[in-house]
């Protein structure tokens, strides 16, 4: 720590693994002001694919809230962006996916014996993350292949209400011939 700033380096796993993280940056502190977090050149690898994190993202921590603005993870055409606030109040964090390859999740799915292919587009909204989290999602996929079996395209619109413990769901899985399953309720 020097000049009211803290440099950090977070390493998860070894660089020879299919999935690893080497996150670098600094946190700048000032009296009665938010703490500002900036990322330096970092390495993020998912399923042996190198992802980039933008260095111009605006991240702040103030009065128990985490503010995220313009945080973008990219690999080729794939993008995952985070924008919003994490807190115990009625704040909202949006996680948006564009052309996100489901095979990037192999670090989670492969140990379960699941191999996925296809792309995900859409958004997930998290509200009041540190108090009573609620979730709202609107996602769609390109044709999904599950363990080498084509299963079709998926569209999901869902809202979770923790007060009642209910999920309001509207989803559709449709194969190439237009046949499928609708789940609503």
RADAFEN-V105575 format. One line per field, one symbol per residue. ss: DSSP state (A for helix, B for strand, O for the rest). phi: phi as a letter, one per 40 degrees, with the letter a starting at -180 (. if undefined). burial: # if it has 9 or more other ideal C-beta (glycine too) atoms within 8 Angstrom, else .. A space follows every 10 residues. Layout:
BEGIN
ss=???
phi=???
burial=???
END
This chain:
BEGIN
ss=OBOOBBBBBB BBOOOOOOOB BBBBBBBBOO OOOOBBBBBO OOBBBBOOBB BBBOOOOBBB BBOOBBBBBB BBBBBOOBBB BBBBBBOOOO OBBBBBBBBB BAAAAAAAAA AAOOOBBOBB BBBBBBBOOO OOOBBBBBBB BOOBBBOOBB BBBBBBBBBB BOOOOBBBBB BBBBOOOOOB BBBBO
phi=.affbbcbab bbgcccccba bbbbiabbba cfbccbbbbb dbbbbbfgbc bbbccccbbb bafgbbbbbg cbbbafccab bbaibbabbc cbbbbbbbfc cccccdcccd ccgbbbbhbb bhabbbbfdc bbcbbbbaba bcdcbbfgbc bhcbbbbabb bccbgbbcbb babbcccgca bbbbi
burial=....#..#.. ........## ########.. ....#####. .#.####... #.##..#### ##..####.# #####..### #######... ########## #######.## ....##.### #########. ..#####.## #.####.... .######### #......### ###.#....# .....
END
